């Protein structure tokens, strides 16, 4: 089958007052500059087109948990050992400046996933990164390996996008900084589920991330103590909860008491992450009064699953992203397995849904290259 290609149109470099000082992604600075989206258009970083350093690279980006209860659209974290892979190579058979998706594979590859770069999360993100780098003289071929289920609440679209933008960036010398990479990934998220960074930012950065501002984009990494452990009990029911559908049920307006409550709980959660205090983190995680009450009734058995998780010893439990995955927090892997089993049983008993459980650590690294890149010659 012939792969579908797309050529990103060339853009002039940004020259106005919103021009950006470059930061090398491989050597992150402690305080990256704020990025304005220039009226929601992507900035082109340089008029000088970079040349590829490698002929091919392979990247990985982790699953993510968005919202974390009260942090709707501004808090998220990355999960270790679960994610998507992208292989990207310079392809002489692809017209210069174009991107081709040659293959989609993996246990969660689906006929729903298009090879048209304009309709594929990895493709859209790749195009955005190519625009930023002003790539015109080489064609690229991309292969996507889907290890994350679709519409699961684990940042499936963001993982594909994050792996793609990191692959493009590393192929051409790691010119884009973290904020640029997130902006490129946001182009994909905006077309799939809405303009929110609480999946794509932690997928790229790893760890816990707070989105302080969207315009200008400002990201804050919340460092969970290196000497402490946190385990996420992920229970995935056999049920699809498309993000757009789950966002459509949210209230257009909220009362001041609920606003104050959620703000205080989100602040508690952020402070608890920095302190490594899982007791208060779990309590805050379980405390959302705005979004989760609207979404939980749409996922059969979810209310009972949250309750039984805490009864079984979890510090807290909430919906991961838009759902349907439920996520509980503990400090012990074996206890996490027991909690997961109870949650699986409750999904079946109260929701008539089969489910699978897994216990995962925090991914502290984010999207990165895997394997050895092949030098370009």
Backbone torsions as a table, in degrees:
resi	resn	phi	psi	omega
1	UNK	NA	135.7	179.9
2	UNK	-75.6	129.4	179.5
3	UNK	-74.1	149.2	178.9
4	UNK	-90.2	133.9	-177.0
5	UNK	-113.2	158.3	174.4
6	UNK	-143.9	135.8	177.2
7	UNK	-105.5	119.1	175.9
8	UNK	-69.1	131.0	-179.9
9	UNK	-65.4	142.3	179.4
10	UNK	-66.4	141.9	177.5
11	UNK	-120.1	148.8	175.9
12	UNK	-76.4	147.6	178.4
13	UNK	-63.5	148.3	178.3
14	UNK	-67.3	131.3	-178.0
15	UNK	-128.3	-2.8	-176.0
16	UNK	-84.3	-168.5	-176.0
17	UNK	-67.2	-8.7	179.3
18	UNK	-97.2	14.6	175.6
19	UNK	-60.8	153.4	-169.6
20	UNK	-117.2	142.4	169.9
21	UNK	-82.8	129.6	-175.1
22	UNK	-74.4	144.2	170.4
23	UNK	-123.5	134.6	178.1
24	UNK	-77.3	122.5	-178.2
25	UNK	-61.3	-29.2	-178.6
26	UNK	-77.0	-14.7	178.1
27	UNK	-131.8	72.5	-174.3
28	UNK	-62.3	140.7	175.1
29	UNK	-93.8	156.6	-176.6
30	UNK	-66.2	-29.9	-177.3
31	UNK	-132.9	86.1	179.8
32	UNK	-66.2	151.3	-179.0
33	UNK	-67.9	154.3	176.2
34	UNK	-70.7	145.7	178.4
35	UNK	-114.9	122.5	171.4
36	UNK	-93.7	145.3	-172.2
37	UNK	-83.8	7.6	177.8
38	UNK	51.4	59.7	-177.2
39	UNK	58.2	39.7	175.4
40	UNK	64.4	31.4	169.7
41	UNK	-115.8	148.7	-176.9
42	UNK	-73.1	136.6	175.2
43	UNK	-75.3	141.8	169.1
44	UNK	-92.7	128.2	-168.0
45	UNK	-77.0	-37.9	-176.1
46	UNK	-154.0	146.5	176.2
47	UNK	-75.8	-20.6	178.8
48	UNK	-83.9	116.2	-177.9
49	UNK	-73.0	125.1	177.5
50	UNK	-72.9	150.2	176.0
51	UNK	-98.4	149.0	-178.5
52	UNK	-65.1	138.7	174.8
53	UNK	-89.3	-22.3	-177.5
54	UNK	-130.4	156.3	174.6
55	UNK	-84.5	-25.8	177.1
56	UNK	-158.0	150.9	175.8
57	UNK	-140.0	158.4	174.3
58	UNK	-129.1	133.2	-175.8
59	UNK	-128.4	160.3	178.1
60	UNK	-132.1	142.0	172.8
61	UNK	-133.8	137.3	-172.9
62	UNK	-81.6	162.0	168.7
63	UNK	-64.2	160.0	-179.0
64	UNK	-138.9	155.3	174.1
65	UNK	-113.6	113.4	-179.3
66	UNK	-94.6	156.6	175.8
67	UNK	78.9	-50.1	-177.5
68	UNK	53.0	43.2	-179.2
69	UNK	86.4	-102.9	-173.2
70	UNK	-80.0	-3.9	-173.9
71	UNK	-94.6	48.4	-176.4
72	UNK	-55.4	118.4	176.5
73	UNK	71.3	2.6	179.7
74	UNK	-135.5	0.0	174.5
75	UNK	-131.0	141.6	176.8
76	UNK	-164.7	166.9	176.9
77	UNK	-148.5	162.9	-177.4
78	UNK	-102.5	148.6	-175.4
79	UNK	-116.3	130.7	-176.0
80	UNK	-76.0	147.3	169.5
81	UNK	77.8	15.0	-178.0
82	UNK	-150.1	125.3	-178.6
83	UNK	171.6	-171.0	-177.4
84	UNK	-112.2	156.8	179.4
85	UNK	-121.5	144.5	174.3
86	UNK	-129.2	131.7	170.8
87	UNK	-109.8	129.0	-176.2
88	UNK	-129.8	133.6	-179.0
89	UNK	-141.3	151.8	170.6
90	UNK	-71.4	125.6	-173.2
91	UNK	-125.5	108.2	-179.4
92	UNK	-61.8	-20.4	-179.5
93	UNK	-80.8	-10.9	176.4
94	UNK	-95.8	134.0	-176.9
95	UNK	-57.5	138.6	179.4
96	UNK	-51.6	134.3	-179.9
97	UNK	85.5	0.4	-178.1
98	UNK	-109.9	158.9	177.0
99	UNK	-120.8	134.8	178.5
100	UNK	-122.3	133.8	172.0
101	UNK	-96.1	108.9	-172.8
102	UNK	-89.9	-25.5	-175.0
103	UNK	-158.6	143.4	171.7
104	UNK	-129.4	120.4	-175.5
105	UNK	-137.4	-173.4	177.2
106	UNK	108.1	168.5	-175.0
107	UNK	-66.9	-19.6	178.7
108	UNK	-116.6	22.6	170.8
109	UNK	-66.9	142.8	-172.2
110	UNK	-143.6	151.4	175.4
111	UNK	-66.1	-14.8	177.2
112	UNK	-70.1	-21.2	-176.4
113	UNK	-86.7	121.9	-177.4
114	UNK	-86.7	148.7	171.9
115	UNK	-88.7	-2.9	174.2
116	UNK	-71.3	117.7	-177.7
117	UNK	-56.8	-26.0	179.4
118	UNK	-76.7	-12.8	-176.7
119	UNK	-120.0	10.9	-176.8
120	UNK	-122.1	134.7	-176.3
121	UNK	-56.1	-47.0	-180.0
122	UNK	-66.0	-38.3	179.8
123	UNK	-65.3	-46.2	179.8
124	UNK	-61.1	-42.9	179.9
125	UNK	-66.4	-39.1	177.7
126	UNK	-62.4	-43.9	178.6
127	UNK	-60.0	-42.7	-180.0
128	UNK	-62.8	-43.2	178.8
129	UNK	-66.0	-38.9	177.4
130	UNK	-63.6	-38.1	176.5
131	UNK	-61.7	-46.0	-179.4
132	UNK	-60.3	-39.1	-177.8
133	UNK	-87.6	-7.4	178.5
134	UNK	61.6	45.0	-178.9
135	UNK	-77.8	120.8	-176.8
136	UNK	-132.4	-21.1	-167.3
137	UNK	-101.3	-7.8	178.0
138	UNK	-131.3	151.1	174.0
139	UNK	-101.2	149.1	-177.3
140	UNK	-122.0	145.8	176.3
141	UNK	-120.9	133.1	-174.3
142	UNK	-121.7	137.2	171.8
143	UNK	-119.9	134.1	-177.4
144	UNK	-114.9	128.3	175.0
145	UNK	-111.3	109.4	-177.0
146	UNK	-89.0	112.7	173.8
147	UNK	-106.4	-8.8	179.5
148	UNK	-101.7	137.2	177.0
149	UNK	-69.3	149.5	178.7
150	UNK	-76.2	150.5	174.7
151	UNK	50.3	43.4	-176.2
152	UNK	-106.2	-12.5	-174.9
153	UNK	84.7	16.5	-179.2
154	UNK	-115.5	20.0	175.6
155	UNK	70.0	41.3	-178.1
156	UNK	-60.6	-47.5	-179.3
157	UNK	-65.8	-38.4	-179.3
158	UNK	-67.3	-36.4	179.2
159	UNK	-63.3	-42.8	177.7
160	UNK	-63.1	-44.6	-179.4
161	UNK	-65.7	-43.0	-178.8
162	UNK	-64.3	-44.4	178.5
163	UNK	-61.9	-36.7	-178.5
164	UNK	-68.1	-47.8	-176.4
165	UNK	-68.1	-35.1	177.5
166	UNK	-67.7	-38.6	178.2
167	UNK	-62.3	-46.7	178.7
168	UNK	-60.7	-46.7	-177.0
169	UNK	-61.2	-46.2	-178.4
170	UNK	-69.3	-33.8	178.6
171	UNK	-59.8	-33.0	-176.3
172	UNK	-108.5	23.3	169.8
173	UNK	97.9	16.9	175.2
174	UNK	56.2	50.3	-178.4
175	UNK	-80.6	-36.6	-176.0
176	UNK	-77.6	138.9	176.7
177	UNK	-87.8	-179.4	-174.5
178	UNK	-59.8	-44.8	-178.9
179	UNK	-64.1	-38.6	176.1
180	UNK	-62.0	-42.7	180.0
181	UNK	-62.0	-41.7	178.7
182	UNK	-65.9	-40.9	176.7
183	UNK	-58.9	-42.8	178.6
184	UNK	-63.8	-43.0	177.9
185	UNK	-65.6	-32.7	178.7
186	UNK	-64.5	-28.7	175.6
187	UNK	-58.4	-38.8	178.0
188	UNK	-70.9	-48.8	-178.5
189	UNK	-59.1	-39.0	-178.2
190	UNK	-60.4	-35.4	-178.2
191	UNK	-81.6	-20.7	-175.0
192	UNK	-97.7	-47.4	-171.5
193	UNK	-140.2	-4.6	-179.1
194	UNK	124.4	161.1	-175.2
195	UNK	-84.5	82.1	178.2
196	UNK	-138.8	141.5	-171.2
197	UNK	-108.6	8.3	-173.7
198	UNK	-76.3	-3.8	166.6
199	UNK	-104.4	-50.7	-172.5
200	UNK	-66.9	-35.1	-179.1
201	UNK	-66.6	-51.4	177.1
202	UNK	-67.4	-28.3	176.4
203	UNK	-62.2	-36.3	179.8
204	UNK	-84.3	-41.8	-171.5
205	UNK	-91.4	-25.9	-173.8
206	UNK	77.4	169.1	178.2
207	UNK	65.4	-155.8	175.3
208	UNK	-94.1	139.3	-178.2
209	UNK	-133.2	136.2	173.1
210	UNK	-110.2	126.2	174.5
211	UNK	-91.5	102.9	-177.1
212	UNK	-75.1	-33.9	-177.1
213	UNK	-154.9	147.2	175.7
214	UNK	-99.6	-31.5	179.8
215	UNK	-141.3	93.2	8.2
216	UNK	-78.1	154.9	178.6
217	UNK	-70.3	122.7	177.2
218	UNK	-136.6	122.5	-175.4
219	UNK	-115.2	141.3	178.7
220	UNK	-126.3	123.9	176.1
221	UNK	-83.7	124.8	178.1
222	UNK	-100.7	110.2	-172.3
223	UNK	-83.5	110.8	172.6
224	UNK	-74.3	134.8	-174.9
225	UNK	-52.1	133.1	-175.8
226	UNK	-67.4	-23.1	-177.1
227	UNK	-92.1	6.5	179.4
228	UNK	-119.8	153.9	-179.4
229	UNK	-109.2	145.7	170.5
230	UNK	-136.6	133.2	179.0
231	UNK	-119.1	135.0	177.1
232	UNK	-103.4	123.6	174.7
233	UNK	-93.0	108.0	-177.5
234	UNK	-102.1	121.5	179.1
235	UNK	-120.7	115.0	-172.5
236	UNK	-108.4	107.7	178.0
237	UNK	-79.3	159.0	178.2
238	UNK	-79.6	77.4	-173.1
239	UNK	-162.4	133.2	-179.9
240	UNK	-98.4	136.3	177.7
241	UNK	-130.1	81.4	-178.6
242	UNK	-56.8	136.0	-174.6
243	UNK	-58.1	-43.2	-178.3
244	UNK	-61.2	-39.9	178.8
245	UNK	-65.6	-42.5	-177.4
246	UNK	-72.7	-25.7	175.8
247	UNK	-77.3	-26.4	-177.0
248	UNK	-67.9	-20.7	-177.6
249	UNK	-87.9	-3.5	-174.8
250	UNK	-76.0	148.2	-178.0
251	UNK	-69.7	144.3	177.6
252	UNK	-77.0	-27.2	179.9
253	UNK	-136.2	151.6	177.6
254	UNK	-131.8	156.8	179.0
255	UNK	-80.3	157.1	-179.6
256	UNK	-59.7	-41.4	179.5
257	UNK	-58.9	-42.7	178.8
258	UNK	-68.5	-35.4	176.8
259	UNK	-61.9	-47.7	-179.4
260	UNK	-63.6	-43.9	-179.3
261	UNK	-59.8	-50.9	-177.2
262	UNK	-64.5	-37.4	177.0
263	UNK	-61.5	-44.1	-178.5
264	UNK	-66.2	-36.8	-179.9
265	UNK	-72.2	-37.5	177.5
266	UNK	-65.8	-39.8	177.2
267	UNK	-64.9	-39.9	177.1
268	UNK	-62.1	-41.5	-179.6
269	UNK	-63.2	-45.4	179.6
270	UNK	-61.8	-43.7	178.8
271	UNK	-64.5	-37.5	-179.1
272	UNK	-67.6	-35.8	175.4
273	UNK	-60.3	-49.2	-177.9
274	UNK	-63.5	-33.1	-179.9
275	UNK	-84.8	-18.4	-172.8
276	UNK	72.6	25.9	-178.4
277	UNK	-90.5	96.0	-174.8
278	UNK	-74.0	-24.6	178.9
279	UNK	-64.6	-53.9	-180.0
280	UNK	-71.4	-31.4	176.0
281	UNK	-60.5	-47.1	-179.4
282	UNK	-64.1	-39.1	178.7
283	UNK	-64.0	-43.2	179.0
284	UNK	-67.4	-38.8	179.0
285	UNK	-56.2	-34.9	-174.2
286	UNK	-91.0	8.6	-162.5
287	UNK	-107.2	3.0	-175.0
288	UNK	-60.2	131.1	178.2
289	UNK	-113.4	3.9	-174.8
290	UNK	-112.1	-56.0	-172.1
291	UNK	-90.9	-51.5	-174.1
292	UNK	-60.9	-38.0	177.5
293	UNK	-59.9	-24.6	178.1
294	UNK	-84.8	-30.6	-175.0
295	UNK	-90.4	-37.8	-174.8
296	UNK	-54.9	-41.8	-180.0
297	UNK	-63.9	-17.6	-179.9
298	UNK	-83.4	-10.5	-179.8
299	UNK	-110.7	106.1	-175.0
300	UNK	-54.9	126.2	176.6
301	UNK	87.3	-5.2	-172.6
302	UNK	-61.3	-42.6	-178.4
303	UNK	-60.3	-43.6	178.7
304	UNK	-67.2	-35.6	179.2
305	UNK	-64.2	-44.4	178.3
306	UNK	-60.8	-43.0	-178.3
307	UNK	-65.2	-45.6	-176.4
308	UNK	-69.8	-29.1	178.1
309	UNK	-61.5	-45.3	179.5
310	UNK	-68.4	-39.9	178.0
311	UNK	-61.4	-32.4	-178.6
312	UNK	-82.2	-2.8	175.1
313	UNK	117.3	1.4	177.4
314	UNK	-70.3	148.2	176.3
315	UNK	-73.2	-23.4	179.3
316	UNK	-178.3	165.2	-178.9
317	UNK	-151.2	142.8	179.2
318	UNK	-152.1	179.6	173.7
319	UNK	-84.7	133.8	176.1
320	UNK	-81.2	115.7	-178.4
321	UNK	59.3	-132.6	178.4
322	UNK	-84.9	-1.8	-178.2
323	UNK	88.7	178.3	10.3
324	UNK	-89.5	-0.3	-178.0
325	UNK	-62.9	135.0	171.7
326	UNK	-99.0	140.5	-179.7
327	UNK	-127.0	127.3	175.1
328	UNK	-116.2	158.6	-175.4
329	UNK	-120.7	135.6	176.0
330	UNK	-147.5	170.8	178.2
331	UNK	-110.2	7.8	-176.3
332	UNK	-136.7	124.8	-174.9
333	UNK	-64.6	-42.9	-178.9
334	UNK	-66.8	-41.7	175.4
335	UNK	-62.0	-36.8	177.5
336	UNK	-58.9	-37.9	178.3
337	UNK	-65.5	-39.4	178.0
338	UNK	-66.7	-42.4	177.2
339	UNK	-60.5	-44.8	180.0
340	UNK	-59.8	-40.3	179.2
341	UNK	-63.5	-41.9	177.7
342	UNK	-63.7	-38.8	180.0
343	UNK	-67.4	-40.4	176.9
344	UNK	-60.3	-45.8	-179.5
345	UNK	-61.7	-37.0	-178.6
346	UNK	-72.6	-37.8	175.5
347	UNK	-58.0	-40.7	-179.8
348	UNK	-71.3	-43.0	-175.9
349	UNK	-70.5	-45.9	-173.8
350	UNK	-98.9	-22.1	-178.7
351	UNK	-115.7	-5.2	-177.0
352	UNK	55.1	38.7	-179.5
353	UNK	-122.1	131.5	169.4
354	UNK	-72.2	148.4	-178.5
355	UNK	-149.5	158.4	174.2
356	UNK	-122.3	147.6	-178.9
357	UNK	-121.0	146.8	174.3
358	UNK	-147.5	153.2	-180.0
359	UNK	-117.6	123.5	-174.3
360	UNK	-130.6	150.4	174.3
361	UNK	-84.9	173.2	173.0
362	UNK	-73.3	131.1	171.6
363	UNK	-84.7	114.6	-176.1
364	UNK	-94.0	-3.8	-173.0
365	UNK	-103.8	-37.7	-175.3
366	UNK	80.5	-166.8	-176.7
367	UNK	-62.1	139.2	-177.2
368	UNK	-159.2	165.1	173.9
369	UNK	-73.6	146.3	173.2
370	UNK	-126.6	148.6	-176.5
371	UNK	75.4	-172.1	-176.7
372	UNK	-106.9	118.8	178.3
373	UNK	-62.9	145.3	177.3
374	UNK	-89.8	125.2	-178.9
375	UNK	-59.6	145.7	178.3
376	UNK	-84.3	135.9	179.3
377	UNK	-134.6	NA	NA
